[in-house]
Amino acid sequence: MSPVLTTARLELREMDEGDLDDLARLLGDPDVMRYYPRPRTRTETLEWIEKNRRRYRDDGFGLWTVRRRADGGFVGDCGLTIQRVDGVDEVELGYHVEPAQQGQGLATEAALACRDLARDRFGARRVIAIIHPGNVASQRVARKAGLTLEKRTHGYGDGTQEVLIFAAAL
């Protein structure tokens, strides 16, 4: 499968069932998922892949598998999804990186490329990132990708948890 986009070090492509082992390891990792309700099971990860495949078909984008260009090694996922926040549909920039590969600027590199793709290919005028207040590393990536803290809200998901909304005009 050809990549959706490439960067200096990374290749992003559509997820498929061949990514299940890598994604299940990532999304099942308690450290990666500590700001989510819980880690995902293998079955839930397969549903995650299927949901993103529907997004590609319906929206033209979704979260993509991120791999190193040099050796094809799995890094994580990154991409764009439609999320409803405070009653408004927004284009969200999302990312997850394996713990062993964090701190190398890979999430930022992928996020910058996806932000530009949102503007250049999909005509988005704005992107957001929905981030748990305790997730300082994710906030750092959002800032490096040019997003700034816009607000705190309970108007996402089931509304029980406060989230930070980082945003950038494109």
Order of alpha helices (4+ residues) and beta strands (2+ residues): beta-beta-alpha-alpha-beta-beta-beta-alpha-beta-alpha-beta-beta
